[in-house]
Amino acid sequence: MTEPRPLVLETPAEHPFAEFVRTLGKGKRGARGLTRAEARAAMGMLLEEQVEDAQLGAFLMLLRHKEETAEELAGFTEALRQHLNPPCIAVDLDWPTYAGKKRHLPWYLLAAKCLAANGLRILLHGGGAHTAGRLYTEQVLSLLDIPLCRDWQAVSNALDEHALAFFPLQDWAPQLQRMIDLRNVLGLRSPIHSLARVLNPLAARCALQSIFHPGYQAVHREASQLLGDHAIVVKGDGGEIEINPDVLSHLYGATDGQAWDEQWPALSAQRHVKPATLQTQHLVDVWQGKAQDSYGELAVVSTMALALRGLGSEREQAFETARQYWNARCSAQ
């Protein structure tokens, strides 16, 4: 028979992180969102792994329940950037890819390849295959000859040699990757799925972001405004940075702290029929000019145009340049 645990006769000190959990969860009247400074402090403790597992789960789900604010996203991002202290590597486009695709192939990857083939330096980053039934960037990197980098030096080398690099979140922010991986434990996505889109770790000239859920696009744009980033947020197909050519696209821009908006009309008169299955070899065949795909090629061109718009081109010029890049891709291979 085991000995009973000793009685606790002295009140234990409160854990420092409990303050943040209490702020978010103190009932309907007492709870509130975190200020930017509080969010920065809370994320700092998370990144330094100074938080108990129970606190981490409670914190993430309380944020998820109330929905994260622009101030919270900005504070979290500031903590990550301070903690990360990455090397100075020139990047034109920060391209987060965390959602995965389930209705269409990841045509955005051909857009990134084509832009990189024309000299634009692009950092792709993602959080792994965390949700069943989706096709993730990490699963097609080798097929599309996109460099997989496991440290900052490899990123720098890949950008110098290929103008394109994919850097897994687990290698540069493992604490955040752990939080994303709780998706299947907690049963819900956490705010880290949103946060990863804002991070822009190398301070790229333009940060592209895709947020699928309505209402979040404006919040992300505001977070980028607070951070002073130049960013464009869209509701990309499936949550990835990929323009759906079958529907109107709304661009939520932030430049020099100012918000701007732009609407792009659909490029197709009628919706395309989604494929029965996602055959990744089809991406290669289209890239090499061995096959055609009306939806895919429109998605690639318009996604390239989005990136070029983010780098300063007006819409019509962006589309013209994107079409030129796409039509010349085979001769460049």
N, C-alpha and C positions, 0 to 999 in steps of 0.2 A: 504494500500500500504506500503510495507516494505521500510525502509530507505536504501538508497544506502550505500555500504561499503565505509569507509573512504579511501581516496587516500593514497598510500604508497609513502612517500616522502623521506625515507631513505633506502638505499640499504641493504637488510637483509644479515646477515652473512651466508656464505655457510655451509651447514651441513657437519660435519667431514667425513661422509661416502661417500659423493659425489665424493671424490678423487678416490675411488676405482671403482665406476661406470664409471667415466670419463676415467680412465686408460683402461678399457676393451672396451669402446664404442666410442672412439674418431676417428671414421672413419677408412677407409682402411689403410691410411698411419700413422695415429697417434695412433691407438689402439695397445695394446700389452698385453701379459699375465702378471699376477702378479708374483712378486718375492716370494720366500718362506717367507720372512719376511712380505711382504705386505699381503700375504694370511693369515698368522698367525694373523696379526692385524685386518684384515677384519672379519675373523671368530670370533675373540674375541669380536668385537662389535655386531655381530649377536647373539652370545651366551648371551651377556649381554642385549640383546633386546634394543640396542641403535640405531636402524635403522627404518626408515619409511617403511610402507608396499610397497609403490611405488618403493623405492630403493631396497627392497628385491626382488621383482619380476623382476626388470630390471637386477639386479646383477646375479640372477640365470639363466636368459635366455641368457644374454650375455656370460656367461661361457658355457652354453649349446651349443650355436651357434658356438663358436670357439673350443670347447672341452677342458676339463681341462687337465693341465699338471701334471707331477710328482711333480714338485716343489710346485704347488698349493695344490695338495692333501696332501703332506707332511706338508706344513704350516697349512692347515686347521686341520689336525690331531693333530699337536702339540698344537694348541689352545684348541681343545676339551679335550685333556688329561690334560692340565694344569687347565682348567675350572672344569673338572670332579673330579679330585683328589679322585679316588676310594680307598676303603680299600685294603689291601694286601691280596689277595685270590689266592692261587695256582691253576693254570689252565694249562692243557696240550695242549688243542686245542681251539682256538677261531674259532667259526663256524657261520659266518653271514648268515642269510637266509632271503633275501629281495625280491626275484624275483617272487616266486610262480611258480607252475607247471601247464601246460595246455595240454601237450601231453602224459605225463606219470605220474603215482602216485609219491609222494615224497618218493622214496626209500631211499634217503639219511638219513631220520629219523630212519629207521631201522639200517642203518650203525652206526649212532651215538649211538643208544640204545645198539647195540651189543658191540661196543667199550667201552662204559661206564660200561656194565656188566662185562667187563674184567679189570676194574680199571682205565681206562683213564678218567681224569676229563675234561669235555667238557662244554663250555659256548656257548649256542645258543642264538642269538638275532635277532630280526626282526622288521619290520616297519608296520605291519598290512596289511590288505587286501585293497590295494590301487588301483588295476586295475581289472576291471571286467573280468570274464572268466578264472580266475586262482585260483588254490587251494593253500592256504598259510599254513605255519607251524602252525600258531595260531589256525587254524580251526580244527586241528587234535591232539592237545596236549593231551586233556583228553582221547581221544580214545586210544592213544598209551602210556598213563600213563607217560608222560613227565612232570616234575614239572614246573608249571608256577610260576615265582617269581616276586614280585612287589617291592622289595627293596634289597639292597646289603646283608643284613643279611639273607634274605630268600635264596639268591643265595648261600651264604656260607654254609648254612644248607643243601640245596639240593645237593650241590657238595659233602659234607661230607657224606651224607646218600645215595645218588644215583649216584654220580659222573656225574650227568647230570642236567643242569638247563637251562630254557628259560627265558630271561629277555627282556621284550618289550622295544624298543627304547624310547617310550613315557614316560617311568618311569625313565630313567637315562639320557636322553638327549631330553627333550620335545621340545626344540627349533628346533632340527634337524627333529623331527617327524613332526612338523608343516610345515617345508619346503617340506618334502616328500608328505604331504597331499595336497600340492598345485598342484600335478600332474594333477588332474582333473579340476583345475581352469585354469592353464596355457596351458594345452593341450600337454605338453611334460614332460618327466622325467627331473629332475634337477640333477646337479652334486652330490647332497646329496645321490642319489641312489648309485653312485660309491663310495663316501666317506665312507659310512657306512661299506663297505667291508674292508676298510683299518684300521679302528679305533682300533681294538684289545685292548679294554679298560683295561683288566686285565693283559696285557703283557704276554700272553700265550707263552708257549715254541714254538709253531708253530701256525701261523695264516694262515688258509686256506681261499682262496678267489676264487670266480667264477665270471667271466666277460664274458658275452655272445657275445658282439659286437666285431668283429675283430679289432685288433689294440690296444684295451684298455688293453689287458693282459700285454703287455710289459710296458705300462705306470704305471700300478699298481705295477708290480714287481720293477720298478725303484723307486717308492714312498716308498716301503718297504725297499729298499736298503738305501735310504736317511734317513729313520727313524731308521735304524739299527735293523729292525725286521727280524726274521727268518720266511719266508713265502713261500707258494706255490700257484701260480695262475693258474687256468685252465679255459677253456671254458666248464663249466659244462652244463648238460642238462637243457635247459630252463633258464639258468642263476643261477641255484642253484649248490651247491657243491655236484655234483653227476656225476660220470664218466658214459658216454654213452658207453656201451660195444660194440655197433655196429660200432663205428668209431674210428679212431686213436685219441689219446689224447696227447696233448703237455703240458708238465709241465714247467712253468716258475718259477724257484726257485731263492730265495735270501737268502744267508747265510753269516753272518759276513761281510755284505756290498758287497759281490761278487755275480754276477749273474751266474746261471747255467741253463741248459736246458736238458730236457729228453723227449723222445717220447715213448709212450706205444701203441702197436698195438691193433687193434680191437680184441675183444674176441670171436666174433661171425662171422661165415663164411658169413652170410647174415643178412640183417636187419630184426628185428622183426616187426611185424605189431602192430601199436599202438592201444590201447584199444579204443572201441567206446565211452565209458564213464569212468570216474574215480570213482570207487567204493572204498571208503576208508576202508571198512570192509575187503577188500581183503588184505590190509597191515597186519591186525591183524591175519588173517587166515594163511598167509605165515609165519609170525613171530612165530606162535604157531605150525607150521608144519602141519596144516590141509589142506593146499593148496600149490601148487607149481607154480612158475612163472619164466620161463627161463630168460626173460629180467630182471625182478626185482632182481632176486638173483645174476645174473652177475653184475648188477649195484651196489648192496649192497657190494659184495665182493671186487670189484675193487675200490669202494669209501673208504672202510675200508683200503685197501692197500695204497691208496693215503695218508690217514692220518698217517698210520704207516711209510710210506716213509718220510713224513714230520718230524716224530719223530726219524729218524735216521736209519731205516731199509733199506737195499738194496731192489730193486724191487722184486726179486724172493722170498726173505725171507718175505717181506711184504705180498705178495699174499699167501704164505704158511700159515702164521699166521692168515691172514684174513679168509681163508677157515676153519682153525681149530676153530676159534671163531664162525663162522657161523654154522658149523656142530654141535657144542656143545651147541648151544643157548637153545634148548628145555630142556635139562637136567638142565640148570642153572635157568630156570623159576620157 
